[in-house]
Amino acid sequence: MANTIQNLTQRQIMLSFSYLAYCGEEIVTPNPQSQILNLINTAMPQIPPISSPNATWKVVWGPAVYTTPGALYQDNLMFAAQNQSDPTQIVVAIRGTNFVADLDWLMDDFDVRQTIPWPPGSTTSNPANALMSESTSIDLQVLFAMIGATYGGGGPMSLMKFLLAQTASPIQLCVTGHSLGGCLAGALALYMKDNPTLWDASGKSNVSCITFAAPTAGNAAFAAYSDSRFSGGPYPTNWDTTLGTTCDAVRCNFDVAPLAWIYTNLSASETSSPLFSIYAPPNVNPPNIDFTKIPFPWGYAWTQIEKYVLPEVANTLKSQNYTQVVANATVVQGTFNTAYVGDTNNGTLTTYVEVFLAQAAYQHSVSYPIILGVPALNNSSIIVRGATPATTTGVRMEPRLARELIMRRAAAAG
């Protein structure tokens, strides 16, 4: 594995923090920060990449939580951890979508019809024409305003203020997250790279990011600008320099989420939808989920969807021109889950969509710890999303993506 996956050790560490950010997402009691911190602290010693004698980590800020006023469930979470063996290494982890929070879907994931100038808070794009989705802009403002507890003195404060207090000497800061958290991690790291005086007292600290399964944050101009800012060094300690960038965008070849907002992936032509062909030959053969094999009359219904509906959905996103950062990054290779396979003899359109969404959910969540060799992250008794461990293992994130994809298509269609 070490010979085939780039930046593996760093990815294992950051994936661990990205999934730790999901701890406690189902807790509905007010002010759940101390409960979530306890869940994170309990989980960390059980995750080898961050519990080895040479790399023991400790939460030093947060977790900070944001819940929309009047809502039951949390919408956003962020925390910072420090390597106790090398205090110059600090990680900021951002949670992805809370699968039980409807407002989180609507405000954080689906608000992509509008684009906002980069940087956040401005009315004019800098550089010219660099735009991010309105949801990314809103979430960044939430992250900026978060107040988290500190450990070791100083009291509650914002992340930027906390980092200022840590950077009398330079640090190596890595921002990470999975799914929506990955999208925000890349954008936050870019903002910090552009505004070092807000968080780096030394003026010599280095900021990088590792994102997992991230959807697109902005348009082509935004992506090109981000790529230019992270291109080349200086590289963090133990970083794989063959990446050529300090923005390591990790995407599984079977994950549909990084494809979702790019209009050409929805409908490249009247008869082709790359997103819905991801589990069909030649990508997978056999088994597969091949929409062209759906029996009549449901197959006819799908051809009409590809001919008329998907092009219309794609057109609603065309003007935004969403583009992935580090678009040429080498994808990690997943394994098709044979538990979710289309029935070419008896399948209806409904059953095809159901197995597609189940496969997509598996690839978006469960597959990354398997591919990168951190199986503990799929153990619901370690990554505890409620106040107590769930009775299932490794599937708690699946319903979220399935529902996200359904609502995303509905929202894009207007």
TIFI-776623 format. One record per atom (N, C-alpha, C, O): residue in one letter; z, y, x. Coordinates in steps of 0.001 Angstrom, whole numbers, plus 500000, padded with zeros to 6 digits. Atoms other than C-alpha are relative to their C-alpha. Layout:
AZYX/...
END
This chain:
M500000498792500826/M500000500000500000/M500000501252500856/M499292502216500563/A499909498821499153/A500906502413502786/A498661500335500640/A498413501486501000/N501293499754499368/N497405501987504202/N498961500545499036/N497918501033499471/T501014499617500968/T495611502842500972/T500365501216499168/T499489501814498543/I499560498862500811/I497665505570499305/I500431501134500909/I501313500965501751/Q499679498836499178/Q497805509005500869/Q501398500528499672/Q501870500414498541/N498743499269500189/N501112510845501364/N501045499177499254/N501827499725498477/L499243500911500853/L502934507814499992/L501492500302499974/L502080500384498896/T498546499778499979/T506502508505501140/T500378501258499250/T501321501260498459/Q499707498748500701/Q506434512093499940/Q499753499853498498/Q500508500396497692/R500278500202501422/R504870511023496640/R501113499193499337/R501496499485498204/Q498923500804500569/Q507577508410496094/Q501248500850499754/Q501907500717498723/I498829499129500151/I510307510993496642/I499801500951498824/I500687501102497982/M500221498995501034/M508720513589494378/M499814499376498616/M500209499972497614/L500089500680501288/L507845511088491641/L501398499689499477/L501652499778498276/S498627500282500399/S511513510134491619/S500642501219499347/S501280501096498302/F499428498791500591/F512566513716490969/F499285500396498713/F499915500896497780/S500749499676501208/S509788514214488420/S500497499199498808/S500614499731497704/Y499523500842501099/Y511059511272486350/Y501484500236499726/Y501929500089498587/L498595499628500235/L514704512236486847/L500113501187499050/L501107501329498337/A499972498829500878/A513821515444485015/A499949499616498526/A500252500444497667/Y500008500446501396/Y513381513366481832/Y501381499539499531/Y501572499290498341/C498663500422500397/C517047512367481865/C500557500931498922/C500487502154499042/G499318499217501026/G518831513488478726/G499116500770499045/G499611501633498320/E500877499193500841/E515764514779476905/E500262499829498506/E499868500679497707/E499725500248501411/E516965513263473615/E501370500515499558/E501701500432498376/I498665499503500359/I520455514797473723/I499850501253499135/I499093502162499476/V500135498879500940/V520888517211470808/V501261500849499904/V501279501840499174/T498795499189500032/T524396518506471394/T499762501307500749/T498984501325501703/P500181498713499297/P524620522187472446/P500417499897501465/P501315499136501824/N499653499902498578/N524715522959476156/N500127498622500664/N501211498236501102/P499947501364499462/P523778519480477427/P499931499926501521/P499824498832502076/Q500250499986498563/Q523518520553481066/Q500921499068500774/Q500462498338501653/S499074500846499231/S526652518787482295/S499745498521499729/S499873497697500635/Q500342501388500305/Q525693515573480475/Q498762499560500779/Q498720498461501332/I501235500343499296/I522219515660481993/I500242499892501494/I499714498994502151/L499668500080498576/L523592516388485451/L500672498683500325/L500383498081501359/N499327501277499774/N525819513341485145/N499003498845499980/N499109497920500785/L501021501044500052/L522819511192484145/L499159499993501270/L498845498928501802/I500791499897498763/I520823512471487140/I500798499482501188/I500290498708501999/N499159500426498883/N523711511957489542/N500240498488499984/N500334497854501035/T499808501444500115/T524242508436488213/T498735499246500387/T498797498161500966/A501277500672499743/A520548507598488531/A499595500048501467/A499049499071501979/M500536499814498644/M519857508926492036/M500367498875500972/M499498498436501725/P499686501083499049/P521775506236493978/P499270498693499700/P499261497791500538/Q500697501224500375/Q519732503585492113/Q498490500072500269/Q497752499144499940/I501427499797499747/I516349504957493229/I499787500061501511/I500082501086502127/P500057500097498531/P515576503854496816/P499374501183500735/P499917501577501767/P500587498919499196/P513257506715497896/P500926501191500227/P500739501946501182/I499111498846499835/I516070509236497417/I501457499581500204/I502368500402500092/S498624500456499796/S519116507078498126/S500218499328501344/S501296498795501604/S499842500638498691/S518474505787501639/S500966500808500857/S501138502006500631/P499027499296499149/P521042506659504324/P499416501212500710/P500137502155501039/N500624498889499280/N518524508954505991/N499457501094499090/N498907502084499572/A500551499006500917/A517579510873502858/A500803500038498711/A500264499780497634/T499148499890501173/T520514511340500498/T499868501401499411/T500016502402500110/W500268498723500659/W519833514066497949/W501130500361499039/W501844499498498527/K498953499504500895/K522145516228495869/K499437501151499179/K498739502016499709/V500387498873500847/V521504518515492895/V500813501218500424/V502040501163500494/V499319498789499528/V522301522043494074/V499800501191499062/V500453502222499223/W500190498951501020/W521021524146491147/W499546499340498709/W498676498469498710/G500371500550501286/G520809523371487455/G500729498686499714/G501764498405500317/P501243499743500715/P519753521508485530/P500125501154499017/P501125501291498313/A500087498924500981/A518755524559483536/A499141499516498845/A498095498905499063/V500665500513501197/V517658523825479972/V499635501161499094/V500411502104498940/Y500391499022501024/Y515722525895477442/Y499708499272498698/Y498955498298498674/T500263500512501340/T515762525131473730/T499595501173499121/T500308502175499063/T500454498942500894/T513778527251471278/T501069500276498954/T501577499335498344/P498972499683500999/P516236529112469004/P499704499347498653/P498605499470498113/G500158500678501277/G516782527089465855/G499492498578500113/G499530497835499132/A500526501353499815/A515266523910467339/A501136499028500287/A502214499427500727/L498996501031499757/L517154520635467616/L499936499485501426/L500965499297502074/Y500174500621498695/Y515692519268470838/Y499646501012501082/Y499096502077500801/Q500326499173498846/Q515336520757474308/Q498475500083500179/Q497750499144499851/D501425499826499732/D511918522144475273/D499669499932501488/D498643499363501860/N500300499955498566/N512124522683479040/N501257499711500805/N502377499968500362/L498885500250499078/L514280521602481967/L499491500130501428/L498350499781501732/M500335499859498580/M514304522382485683/M501288499870500805/M502350500323500377/F498847500059499099/F516637521570488557/F499516499997501440/F498343499743501713/A500304500018498567/A516769521834492353/A500942499025500693/A502123498933500358/A499209500952499217/A517954519175494811/A499740500247501476/A498675500725501866/Q500079499754498551/Q518607519334498545/Q500271498710500761/Q501147497930500389/N499802501148499126/N518325516682501238/N501229500265500871/N501232501184501690/Q498751499763499281/Q521839516378502645/Q499901499648501477/Q500706500110502286/S500214500319498586/S520542514891505886/S499172501068500694/S499258501233501911/D500815498909499475/D518088517785506326/D500003501123498973/D499097501197498142/P499835498968501027/P519259520818504312/P498836500985499901/P498781501776498960/T501157499108500124/T516012522659505038/T499026499514498927/T498129500258498530/Q500890500558501013/Q514313520370502476/Q500605500153498608/Q501654499580498311/I499556499784501383/I514699521508498861/I498849499682499057/I497702500049499311/V500974500361501030/V512896520142495799/V500346500730498715/V501517500828498345/V499840499484501361/V512383521902492470/V499212499078499081/V498003498922499248/A500630500940500929/A511640519429489653/A499965500588498603/A500953501146498125/I500210499438501339/I510242520448486262/I499668498858499047/I498819498019499348/R500213501056500978/R510357518219483195/R498649500167499295/R498177501282499077/G501187499988500836/G507214517262481307/G500361500146498541/G501489500511498210/T499785499820501419/T506842517307477555/T501129499123499486/T501208497940499819/N498968500765500678/N509879516249475547/N499366499337498783/N498977500020497836/F500804500686501008/F508333513561473342/F500578500091498597/F499857499851497628/V499413499904501336/V510777514089470462/V500049501432499491/V500505501667498372/A499897498590500390/A510471517897470359/A498654500512499509/A497771500809500314/D501267499557500571/D507696518959467982/D499603501386500499/D498432501636500784/L500308498648499535/L507975522602469052/L499509499981501438/L498685500810501825/D500451500116498614/D507523521544472655/D498519499639500040/D497776500182500857/W501433500317500064/W504170519956471763/W499193501243499638/W498219501589500307/L500801498910500559/L502990522952469769/L499936501197500938/L498876501801501102/M499944498784499193/M504111525712472133/M499629499749501454/M499072500628502113/D500200500255498576/D503843524013475518/D498690499287500296/D498077499552501330/D501149500841499699/D500927521551475230/D498710500452499331/D497641500376499938/F501210499845500787/F498513522630472522/F499476501422499948/F498411501673499383/D500405498599500080/D498322526386472976/D498994500294501112/D499307500969502093/V501019499866498957/V495075526289474953/V498766500761499528/V497817500945500290/R501162499258500507/R492692528228472732/R499920501392500623/R498842501979500724/Q499940498675499398/Q493830531464474371/Q500287499885501495/Q501048499014501918/T499717499941498570/T493800532275478085/T500571501361500360/T500257502374499736/I499217498830499607/I496002534805479862/I499731500292501479/I499558499357502260/P500247499688498585/P495447536682483157/P501053499396500930/P502240499342500609/W499098500355498904/W496935535279486325/W500170501232500865/W499178501906501140/P498739500722500124/P499585536126487516/P500701500271498676/P500340501210497966/P499284499814501259/P502003535770484592/P500669501375499936/P501196501878500929/G499406498686500196/G503230539045483146/G499062501153500244/G499414502306499992/S500953498939499702/S500121540960484187/S499003500140498857/S498882499250498016/T501055499786500996/T497366542421482024/T498618499939500628/T497610499928499923/T501269500081499281/T494669542240484699/T500030498808500940/T501014498600501650/S500042501197499156/S493594539072486492/S499957500374501477/S499244501293501880/N500025499841498547/N494294538884490211/N500151498621500624/N501242498051500638/P501307499363499815/P492014537604491546/P499222500121498692/P499640499614497651/A500802499723501177/A489306538679489140/A499630498711499274/A499231497723499891/N500410501082500895/N488667536340486193/N500876498750500081/N500574497752499426/A499097501153499942/A491513533968487112/A500882500004498760/A501676500922498556/L499283500069501262/L492966532865483780/L500732498673499884/L500251497644500358/M499248501224500292/M495618530344482739/M500148499876498499/M499992500855497769/S499799500183501427/S496267528835479352/S501233500768499547/S502164500996500319/E498854499269500538/E498629530727477095/E501266499150500090/E502348499681500341/S498820500864499914/S500952527708477069/S500578500000501405/S501799500026501563/T499500499941498625/T501176527739480885/T500718501313500260/T501772501339500895/S499386498688499819/S501929531461480831/S501371500074499338/S502328500573499930/I498721499985500714/I504668531046478213/I501038499182500753/I502174499620500936/D499041500871499315/D506270528167480085/D500483500593501313/D501656500454501658/L499569499369498754/L506302530048483380/L501034501087499728/L502006501222500471/Q499024498962500344/Q508107532945481704/Q501352499375499666/Q502401499928499994/V498759500716500301/V510661530437480406/V500691499566501290/V501902499727501436/L499414500444498736/L511165529008483893/L500605501167500775/L501683501034501354/F499479498839499280/F511606532475485403/F501349500441499435/F502223500888500178/A498789499482500659/A514329533307482862/A501158499009500006/A502281499378499661/M498947501012500033/M516292530060483217/M501153500357500937/M500943500836502051/I498798499811499194/I519854530365484489/I500654498645500193/I500959497946499227/G499405501294499701/G521314527354486229/G501287500129500783/G501498501106501500/A498762500036499226/A524698526450487643/A499678499733501464/A498688499078501790/T500128500269498572/T525099526431491408/T501240499230500456/T502298499302499830/Y498909500843499538/Y527281524090493417/Y500302500364501440/Y499503500127502346/G499625499507498687/G529125525527496357/G500238501493500014/G500318502107501078/G499724498569500071/G529754529046495101/G498813500798499523/G497668500380499695/G501060499101500410/G527768531888493615/G499832500127498503/G499286501122498026/G500082499906501437/G527987531101489911/G498595499789499473/G497664499618500260/P501313500195500606/P525091530703487455/P499031501112500392/P499415502277500494/M501015499023499613/M521840532417488453/M498619499405499790/M498480498213499516/S501379500466500116/S518062532195488257/S499616499186501230/S500284499246502263/L500470500789498867/L516124529832490496/L499643500890501179/L500007500585502315/M500422499116498908/M514638532703492516/M501203500578500737/M501212500638501967/K498810499437499366/K518041534267493139/K500727498929500807/K501237499199501894/F499353501099499274/F519457530892494136/F499287499737501323/F499930499591502362/L500747500273498782/L516666530297496634/L500147501117501021/L500188500855502223/L499765498883499063/L517125533763498132/L501270499774500801/L501333500083501991/A498728500240499318/A520683532753498946/A499934498830500972/A500810498689501826/Q500131501177499141/Q519453529557500661/Q499077500222501192/Q498953499352502054/T501101499835499046/T516782531103502861/T500268501049501075/T499342501721501531/A499747499174498812/A518560533121505529/A499238499396501174/A498743500112502045/S500869500733499083/S516843530461507629/S498901499345499171/S499115499067497991/P501122500551500780/P513462529005506599/P500308498634499403/P501051497843499984/I499892501302500634/I513305526072504213/I498597499463499727/I497615500203499773/Q501222500629500474/Q510606523611503182/Q500213499649498527/Q500959498727498197/L499824500139501440/L510340523861499406/L498814499247499411/L497663499594499675/C501057500721500708/C508371521356497311/C500297500055498505/C501407499741498077/V499867499927501454/V507820521879493579/V499255498814499412/V498125498533499811/T500600501224500515/T507092518773491535/T500243499843498514/T501124500487497945/G499846500292501412/G506695517456488007/G498929499032499545/G497907498854500209/H500929500974500590/H504940514895485828/H499453500561498693/H500186501195497935/S500634499584501249/S502471515642483004/S500064501522499877/S499646502227500795/L499845498548500134/L503205519133481633/L500815500563501161/L500540501660501646/G499206499552498862/G505828519380484378/G499168500144501254/G499430501026502072/G500900499881498854/G503083518779486948/G499125501230499894/G498896501923500885/C500799498799500224/C500917521486485421/C500797501247500383/C500287502139501061/L499148498843499713/L503822523940485647/L500422500038501463/L500583501118502032/A499605500039498593/A504820522775489130/A498941500641500882/A499258501419501781/G501068499399499212/G501426523685490536/G499925501502499810/G499724502247500769/A500070498565500281/A501445527071488813/A501201500741500589/A501047501829501143/L498812499353499445/L505027527875489840/L499926500073501515/L500275501096502103/A500131499981498543/A504369526887493456/A499010501068500440/A499237501747501442/L500971498962499672/L501309529151493484/L500619501380499868/L500409502239500725/Y499346498705500200/Y503341532046492091/Y500979500285501140/Y501068501417501614/M499039499808498916/M506003531513494750/M499280500250501322/M499757501020502155/K500782499741498801/K503362531377497463/K499494501447500011/K499431502082501063/D500504498628500110/D501994534704496186/D501102501050500072/D500831502207500395/N498903499038500090/N505449536322495868/N501209499540500812/N502278499316500243/P498907500550499188/P507606535168498792/P501245500875500024/P502350500362500196/T498816499133499926/T509881538223498721/T500966499754498851/T502130500148498928/L499131500259501144/L511249537072495363/L500973498859500252/L501989498750499565/W499148501184499823/W512773533884496781/W500266499644501450/W501155498834501712/D499885500407498597/D512428533687500589/D500511501142500858/D499745502011501275/A499403498932499198/A514848535888502513/A499511499965501440/A499454501008502090/S500426500116498605/S513581534576505858/S498566500487500203/S498201500921501296/G501411499657499872/G509931535331505135/G499193498940500734/G498017499154501025/K500676501038499222/K509063532088506954/K500064498624499338/K499663497631499946/S499908501281500687/S509710529359504386/S498622499519499577/S497683500307499461/N501266500601500387/N506956526971503345/N500138499399498609/N501119498707498336/V499972500576501343/V506156526044499724/V498788499100499813/V497662499472500143/S501053500974500302/S504139522986498702/S500258499473498596/S501259499815497967/C499744500633501290/C503734520986495522/C499340498621499973/C498312498384500607/I500578501312500296/I503126517398494441/I500091499822498497/I501187499805497936/T500044500124501448/T502034516964490838/T499498498619499606/T498718498004500334/F500385501312500496/F501593513786488797/F499476500118498568/F500144500663497690/A500556500095501356/A499305513285485794/A499896501359499319/A500059501454498103/A499956498647500557/A498978517035485315/A498717500355499256/A497623500125499771/P501175499406500644/P496641518544482721/P499631501301500699/P500351501768501581/T500462498782499349/T494697521638483676/T500846501201499599/T501289501310498455/A499217498795500270/A496543524941483957/A499129501200499687/A499552502087498946/G500810498799500161/G493642527395484034/G498522499742500186/G498073498596500232/N501458500097499938/N489956528124484387/N499518499780501428/N500315499584502346/A500584500292498691/A487570527646487294/A500425501018501052/A500678500650502199/A499589498976499039/A488487530957488933/A501450499796500424/A501792499979501592/F498609500291499670/F492178530083488735/F500086498807500949/F500813498852501942/A499969501197499159/A491550526622490219/A499506500301501411/A500090499834502389/A500541499665498678/A489440528040493058/A501004500816500799/A501156500620502005/Y498998499182499310/Y492134530591493869/Y501166499137500468/Y501614499261501608/S498903500884499612/S494890527970493846/S499605499137501195/S500379498984502139/D500461500844498895/D492837525706496101/D499964500778501314/D500317500248502367/S500094499194498780/S492279528548498566/S501378500296500581/S501533500366501800/R498656499649499529/R495998529367498758/R500713498803500632/R501534498972501534/F499319501184499472/F497080525781499447/F499178499264501056/F499647498279501627/S500872500696499070/S494191524806501692/S500566500022501417/S501015501061501901/G499525500078498621/G495207523596505145/G501513500142500096/G502217500075499088/G498568499880499747/G498647524055506714/G500520501382499713/G499809502225499167/P499133500944499294/P501299524730507507/P500475498876499085/P500796499092497917/Y499638501166500787/Y502172521232506374/Y501499499720500101/Y502098499934501155/P498584500387499941/P505697520085505444/P500211498802500916/P499256498137501317/T499648501151499184/T507512517469507500/T499551498710499312/T499740498541498108/N500441501318500488/N506028513960507097/N498887500070498964/N498683499121498207/W501104499838500951/W503100515296505073/W498740499365500555/W498502499406501762/D501268500592499591/D499763513482505169/D498948501098500116/D498444501588499106/T500915498876499787/T497471516084506707/T498557499676499630/T497729500582499538/T501364500330500416/T494345514137505703/T499689500528498612/T498522500582498223/L500235499390501309/L494816515663502251/L499257501327500138/L498472501701499267/G500647498712499787/G493682518984503705/G500564501112499151/G500011502212499137/T499395499016500892/T495938520829501256/T501483499710499873/T501916498580500095/T498578500197500288/T499619521342500491/T500261499997498500/T501407500108498065/C499895500279501435/C498918520933496763/C499460498601499777/C498248498407499684/D500372501407500114/D498893517157496339/D499982499624498515/D501029499387497914/A500156500302501425/A497526516430492852/A499740498509499833/A498654498026500153/V500085501456500121/V498174512755492063/V499551499650498582/V500203500018497605/R500556500373501298/R496043511316489247/R499571498542500049/R498924498114501006/C500432501392500128/C495535507708488149/C498595499970499412/C498273500760498525/N501381500076500479/N491915506695487572/N499900499623498533/N498853499837497921/F500011500382501406/F492865505379484111/F500800500966499118/F501035500676497945/D499183499038500753/D494893508431483018/D499098501042499337/D498363501753500024/V500857499050500711/V493186510517480318/V500562501411500000/V499807502364499806/A499390498676500123/A495674513421480408/A499378501044500934/A499144502171500496/P500625498985499144/P494151515151483468/P498578500368499575/P498030501361500053/L501363499732500466/L490765514998481686/L499967500835498728/L498923501382498371/A499993499626501410/A491875516310478316/A499409501368499692/A498710501499498687/W500433498649500373/W491090520038478435/W498647500383500576/W498140501463500273/I501298499694499390/I487853519889480428/I498908499616499006/I498733498438498693/Y500869500219501159/Y485162520282477782/Y498933498933500256/Y498561498214499329/T501031501004499728/T482567518089479531/T500548498584499921/T499778497637499760/N499424501333500127/N485001515175479436/N500102499549498554/N500137498352498269/L499959500351501417/L485191515339475658/L498623499593499505/L498476498629498754/S501346500319500463/S481456515366475134/S498990500530501000/S498683501722501019/A501021499604499028/A478918515402477929/A498643500124499335/A497787500868499812/S501245499935500749/S476108514874475421/S500288499507498597/S501440499238498257/E499792500467501368/E475578513794471840/E500362498524499936/E500841498056498903/T499770501443500039/T475954510142472802/T500978499529501068/T501091498327501306/S499114500407498919/S478518510176475593/S501258500841500002/S501194502067499918/S498720499319499870/S482205511036475822/S500752499365501157/S501350498302500991/P499345500610498831/P483592510421479319/P501458499649499767/P501942498640500279/L498590500288500226/L487171510607478088/L500155498680499256/L501007497867499613/F499861501215500794/F486648507849475512/F499267498806500612/F499302497707500059/S500655501104499295/S484603505762477955/S500810499525501200/S500352498672501961/I499225500263498785/I487383505568480541/I500405498535500125/I500597498041501237/Y499595501406499956/Y488326501995479580/Y498844499055499667/Y499069497889499344/A501182500807500293/A484770500737479032/A499250499683501290/A499463500345502306/P500830500274498816/P482315499141481477/P499200501245500380/P498785501979499484/P499658500849498845/P481623499808484290/P501400500230500554/P501772499613501551/N498659499733499490/N485157501193484720/N500900498772499901/N501684498494500808/V499207501212500210/V486731498018483300/V499079498948499402/V498429499197498387/N500898501026500527/N484852494776482789/N500366498630500531/N500311498426501744/P499222499797501220/P486369492654481250/P501472500038500356/P501770499846501535/P500167499597501386/P488622493321479334/P499832501505499905/P499934502197500918/N500273498577500117/N487928496767477941/N500230500501498594/N500468499732497663/I499974499339501303/I488108499235475106/I498690500762499915/I498598501913500340/D501354499465500004/D484447499888474472/D499628500402498571/D499366499552497720/F500266499513501351/F483792502090471447/F498587499673499536/F498312499684498336/T501371500346500411/T480109501126471511/T499931498600499407/T498911498218498833/K499994501371500507/K481134497582470548/K500708499873498653/K500883498761498157/I499318500090501289/I482929498470467320/I499022499495498947/I497918500027498828/P500918500544501003/P481424496391464492/P499656501021498906/P500421501947498640/F500404499205501153/F479534498018461634/F500977499699498841/F501385498548498690/P500485498615500068/P480411500089459594/P500798500979500843/P500448502155500943/W499149499066499257/W483165501498461804/W499287500524501237/W499522501657501658/G500768499543498852/G480820501666464767/G499090501157499649/G498905502080500442/Y500844498897500448/Y478494503872462766/Y500825501278499859/Y500369502366500213/A499124498831500136/A481417506173461967/A500282500625501361/A500324501848501494/W499714499462498660/W482180506475465694/W498783500725500575/W498928501757501230/T501197499305499493/T478577507364466537/T499867501383499373/T499392502317500019/Q500044498682500644/Q478813510194464030/Q501041500940500602/Q500805502139500753/I498971499190499337/I482045511371465637/I499500500489501352/I499676501657501700/E500519499602498688/E480402511361469065/E498862501003499881/E498701501874500737/K501173499144500145/K477310513097467749/K500348501378499469/K499735502372499857/Y499734498735500680/Y478923515803465637/Y501399500577500268/Y501544501783500468/V498637499486499892/V482709516035466016/V500369500352501432/V500822501465501697/L499584499738498624/L483304515699469765/L499250501166500640/L499876501953501349/P500663498805499458/P480574518212470731/P500579501307499453/P500661502308500163/E499413498786500577/E482137520706468339/E501359500298500628/E501674501449500928/V498712499816499325/V485580520143469837/V499781500520501417/V500473501433501866/A500298499560498636/A484096520515473317/A499585501468500030/A499965502210500936/N500466498615500035/N482435523778472319/N501144500990499827/N501073502119500312/T498858499098500166/T485786525240471281/T500721500250501322/T501425501248501475/L499340499853498701/L486984524719474860/L499057500478501100/L499495500768502213/K500977499693498965/K483783525586476690/K500223501370500618/K500141501525501836/S499853498638499465/S484436529312477007/S501217500125500909/S501237500978501796/Q498814499956499130/Q487867528635478576/Q499693499421501386/Q500311499818502374/N500440500586498731/N486180526544481304/N501179499467500823/N501298499747502016/Y498862500583499291/Y489355524660482178/Y499509499091501125/Y498584498297500953/T500406500715498797/T489112523179485671/T501239499537500758/T502197500296500905/Q498863500505499253/Q491474520986487651/Q500074500640501391/Q499050500860502038/V499793499649498604/V492974522270490884/V499760498741500826/V499933497625500334/V500294501113499096/V492044520080493856/V499202498920499246/V499572497746499221/A500775500888500867/A489380518554491632/A499432498798500736/A499153497770500118/N500575501105499216/N488062516362494463/N501068499089500604/N500753498264501462/A498938500847499456/A491444514734495180/A499709498527499714/A499207498185498644/T500197501437500171/T491268510972495669/T500988499462498971/T502198499628499129/V499111500525501029/V492646509271492565/V500669498728500490/V500133498016501339/V499344501272499719/V495158506447492784/V499499498981498990/V499185499323497850/Q500623501033500813/Q493962503141491392/Q501040499270499152/Q501950498621499667/G499129500707500922/G495707501832488310/G499445498626499648/G498379498233500122/T500410501315500484/T495467498431486651/T499924500031498482/T500880500427497815/F500162500038501449/F494105498012483145/F501037499060499392/F501189497929499852/N498971500807500636/N496884496719480874/N499369499139498911/N498928499650497882/T500692500903500923/T495522493656479096/T500734499837498677/T500229499165497777/A499313500034501290/A498121494054476342/A499308500900498984/A499499500752497777/Y500689499064500887/Y495931496831474942/Y498498499841500218/Y497937500416501151/V501414500304499848/V492366495585474446/V499316500143498650/V499869499735497628/G500742499864501239/G489724496448471842/G499494498661499497/G499097497812500295/D500491501225500617/D488736493679469404/D498550500214499601/D498271500860498591/T501421499757500251/T484935493594469543/T499474499197498823/T498343499414498389/N500447500799501137/N484759491071466705/N500551500520498674/N499830500604497679/N499361499631501252/N487222492304464128/N500565501412500003/N501145501846499007/G499368498703499886/G488260495730465343/G499408501047499068/G498194501101498868/T500416498838500769/T488113498761463082/T500137501226500891/T500689501145501988/L499855498765499221/L487896502345464283/L501474500322500208/L501871500785501277/T498564499730499896/T491608502691463576/T500640499151501088/T501425499658501890/T499383500855498993/T492536499691465707/T499517500367501398/T500281500268502358/Y500492499563498694/Y490307500916468539/Y500755501238500470/Y501160501318501629/V499267498783499625/V491982504329468495/V501435499648500360/V501989500209501305/E498619500376499713/E495399502693468410/E500144499362501381/E501050499719502134/V499875500639498686/V494781500475471443/V499613500971501108/V500148500896502215/F500359498993499006/F493101503372473252/F501208500869500317/F501517501103501486/L498845499138499791/L496151505585472738/L501141499253500687/L501840499821501526/A498951500783499349/A498528502792473725/A499681499796501478/A500566499916502326/Q500403500140498605/Q496537502139476914/Q500163501320500743/Q500663501357501868/A499894498685499369/A496375505857477643/A501451500370500269/A501772500919501324/A498586499690499817/A500119506235477138/A500592499204501156/A501352499738501964/Y499527500835498899/Y500833503332479467/Y499530500547501345/Y500320500670502281/Q500555499516498735/Q498535504685482168/Q500590501357500387/Q500742501653501573/H499476498656499733/H499976508203481836/H501437499969500497/H501859500865501228/S498572499983499700/S503586507179482249/S500449498815500840/S500884498984501979/V499459501191499342/V504472503607483187/V499254499672501289/V499846499135502226/S500805500453498865/S501624503143485669/S500365500687501317/S500267500062502373/Y499770499280498738/Y502632505807488215/Y501125499384500831/Y500939499199502034/P498985500685499176/P505932504177489288/P499533498648500526/P499944498235501611/I500513501281499524/I504097500846489535/I499059500209501178/I499196499548502208/I500978499751498948/I501225502217491622/I500671500464501285/I500310500025502377/L499373499398498824/L503510504180493946/L501225499230500486/L501871499636501452/G498948500866499494/G506105501444494279/G501412500506499784/G502266500356500657/V498636499562500331/V509137502989492571/V500349499439498616/V500477500208497664/P499807500614501315/P509833500505489744/P501253500448499272/P501315500363498046/A498755499558500652/A513323501867489088/A499742501106498974/A500520501270498034/L500274498875500901/L511717504847487333/L499542499544498623/L499530500339497683/N500359500552501305/N510522502568484519/N501164499286499329/N500999498680498271/N498812500664500535/N514035501262483920/N500793501001499164/N501336501971499692/S499345499046500891/S515543502974480895/S501515500021500161/S502175500903499612/S498567499931499706/S519051502121482086/S500270500864501223/S501423501163501531/I499875499085498865/I518385504303485144/I499547501397499597/I500297502361499742/I500464498725500541/I516239507087483692/I500394500016498530/I499631499573497673/V499417500048501338/V518398507563480597/V499623501271499246/V500026502371499623/R500499498834500725/R516754509837478061/R500912500459498870/R500803501595498408/G499001499612500978/G519550509823475512/G501340500171500673/G501426500276501896/A498668499901499421/A523259510121475965/A500425498691500635/A501287498663501513/T499712501322499464/T523340506375476671/T498687499281500243/T497666499688499690/P501255500718499715/P520758503873478012/P499360499430498740/P500053499008497815/A500740500609501100/A518038502687475630/A499973498490500188/A500343497981501246/T500050501457499911/T517523499010474878/T498673499502500529/T498537498317500833/T501304500385499478/T513893499021476048/T499862500444501431/T500641501267501911/T500212499658498599/T512555499268479566/T498569500457500214/T497623499735499900/G501300499566499526/G509669501360480789/G499019500450498949/G497838500600499260/V500976499611501019/V508143502426477472/V500406501253499243/V499723501637498293/R499496498875500785/R510120505439476313/R499023501165499969/R499076501974499043/M500907498863499959/M507349507854477301/M498698499735499261/M497918500662499043/E501282500312500602/E504513506030475570/E499744500718498679/E498653501263498512/P500307499336501253/P504897507448472035/P499637501469500173/P498850502013499399/R500263498582499817/R504845510979473407/R498522500264500258/R497930501133499619/L501395499720499665/L501371510786474927/L499080499685498832/L498141500436498569/A500847500339501135/A499856509035471920/A499995501123498978/A498939501500498471/R499915498926500989/R501090511757469612/R499426501297500567/R498813502080499841/E500581498813499381/E500137514464472103/E498485500001499869/E497893501012499491/L501452500052500009/L496543513286472274/L499434500222498609/L498420500902498450/I500447499795501371/I496186513138468494/I500079501475499642/I499126502035499100/M499807498600500391/M497580516642468043/M499142500927500847/M498697501968500365/R500848499173499150/R495637518032470995/R498584500082499433/R497983501156499384/R501357499987500550/R492346516982469453/R499965500798498712/R499003501523498462/A499941499255501234/A493421518402466094/A500077501499500278/A499409502298499622/A499846498591499678/A494488521685467690/A498701500570500571/A498312501691500243/A501247499524499399/A491276521956469715/A498911500181498954/A498055501057499072/A501017499903501047/A489218521381466589/A500256501154499058/A499395501510498252/G499674498848500829/G491005524285464917/G500341499632498586/G500637500509497775/
END
